[in-house]
Structure formats: C-alpha cells, structure tokens
Amino acid sequence: MANEAGEKNSGFGVHTGQPVDIMKAMVVEPLRVKTQAIFSAADSAIMILRIDDVIAPS
C-alpha cells in the first residue's frame, strides 16, 4: 500500500481505482470539516439518547 511505502499524501482515486497523490489531485479536506462532522455526530447521538430517555422511561 502507498501509505506503508511512506507516501503520506496518498489516497484512493475513485475514477481510476488506483492510489493517487491527493495533493496533486487537489483533493484537500480541511481539518475544520472533519472536526465539525465529529461534533455533529456526537450532538446527534446525545439528542437521540435524550429523546429515548423521555419516550421510554424505566
């Protein structure tokens, strides 16, 4: 695999099915996007747990 070979900017090319350099392919995802996705997922999970507590009390 490309990452095992020391290529830290490698990714999967969906059009070719081959490993590509994501920096050369200009596929850059900012840290802010990933952080926001994690926070949103956590908030959604907490909301579901709260609703479940209200609907089905023991």
C-alpha positions in Angstrom: 0.0 0.0 0.0 1.1 3.5 -0.7 0.9 4.7 3.0 3.0 1.8 4.1 5.6 2.8 1.5 5.9 6.2 3.2 3.7 8.2 0.9 1.7 10.2 3.4 -0.4 12.1 0.8 -1.7 9.0 -0.9 -5.4 8.4 -1.3 -7.8 6.3 -3.4 -8.7 7.6 -6.8 -12.4 6.9 -7.3 -12.3 7.4 -11.0 -9.2 5.2 -11.6 -9.3 2.8 -8.7 -5.6 3.4 -8.1 -3.7 5.1 -5.4 -3.2 8.8 -6.2 -1.4 11.7 -4.6 -4.2 13.8 -3.1 -2.2 17.0 -3.1 -1.6 16.7 -6.9 -5.2 15.8 -7.5 -6.2 18.9 -5.4 -8.4 16.9 -3.1 -7.9 18.6 0.3 -10.3 18.4 3.2 -9.7 21.0 5.9 -9.5 19.9 9.5 -12.5 22.2 10.3 -14.8 20.0 8.1 -13.7 16.8 9.9 -14.0 18.4 13.3 -17.5 19.7 12.6 -18.6 16.3 11.3 -17.4 14.6 14.5 -19.1 17.3 16.7 -22.4 17.0 14.7 -22.4 13.2 15.0 -21.8 13.4 18.8 -24.6 16.0 19.1 -27.0 13.8 17.1 -26.1 10.8 19.3 -26.7 12.7 22.5 -30.1 14.0 21.2 -31.2 10.5 20.3 -30.3 9.3 23.8 -32.2 12.1 25.4 -35.3 11.5 23.3 -35.1 7.8 24.1 -34.9 8.7 27.8 -38.1 10.8 27.5 -40.1 8.3 25.4 -39.2 5.1 27.2 -38.6 5.8 30.9 -37.8 2.7 33.0 
